[in-house]
Amino acid sequence: MNTENKIQTQIAPLPINPFQKEAAKHINAGTVEIEVSRAVAEAQGKLLIAKRFPRNTAVAFASMMESCSRLSFAQQAMYSYPRGGQVVSGPSIRMAEELARNWGNVEFGTRELSRREGESEMEAYAWDLETNLVRSIKFTVRHLRDKKGGAVVLTDERDIYEVTANMGGRRVRACLLAVLPPDYVDSAVQECAKTLAGCNQEPLVDRVKKMLVTFSKWNVTSEMIEARIGKKTSEIFAEDMVELISIHNSIRDGQSKPSDWFGIEPANVNGNVAPSINNIEVKKKKEKGQEQTLVPPKPIDEDII
């Protein structure tokens, strides 16, 4: 009787990598490969178009100077805020976006990379398609909104979008300024300062009056402004308006508070006024039995100065 020897070969299982992340079960491998191929083809197409239609630096510079000569744009082009006893100022996100538009062949923005419980991982980027220079910043945004009573957890999608977009805008500005030529940016800043200082569409006295009305909505009096600039409001020059407009933009955009500049309790830009002298007087009246109803001020007109 012939006996057949059957050799059974056992294949040892491959060792498991403890550091390897298991792919999510809901992700289709074929879909991922298609998306990767599409993204590569899209990026190559952008680079080819940028090389085929290169920017004209002379036209870009002239277009930038024309934009900076407009008063409506110059009023939003600069920001400033106090930091460590000094004043930090520079181009705003609006200026950075306008400079990128005029320069051409620049892609920029923010994207949400992932979202976990209570926070989002974000990326801000700016990409000069013509020189293939990329600047990106990865950061994490917690789904919180700071208030006087403490941080409030955000659950509404609109609130989460607003806080991530606000944090992303500052990083996008930094990325854009990193890829744009420094002399190009400096020329824009100087031209905007000239536009603000030399605006003669309305008398300077009227502009100062509007500026005082705007700051009064933040409980900032004319005396506080005079102490800040070191002169009477009747002696304000066009150059002083440049500094005050930068302070206005910084407070309006939430980058600083009135207390940072004028030593007062800040007021909410949306119209909810913070504790002030008027509030203290009302509190005293309440203690005497004379109650008075506070009427919150109207929202600030951002284009008033």
Secondary structure, DSSP 8 states (H G I E B T S, - for coil): -----------------TT-----TT--HHHHHHHHHHHHHHHHHHHHHHHHS---HHHHHHHHHHHHT-HHHHTTSEEEEEETTEEEEEE-HHHHHHHHHHH-SEEEEEEEEEEETTEEEEEEEEEETTTTEEEEEEEEEESEE--TT--EE--SHHHHHHHHHHHHHHHHHHHHHHHS-HHHHHHHHHHHHHHHHS--SS-HHHHHHHHHHHHHTTT--HHHHHHHHTS-GGG--HHHHHHHHHHHHHHHTTSS-HHHHHSS----TTS---S-HHHHHHHHHHHTT------------TT--
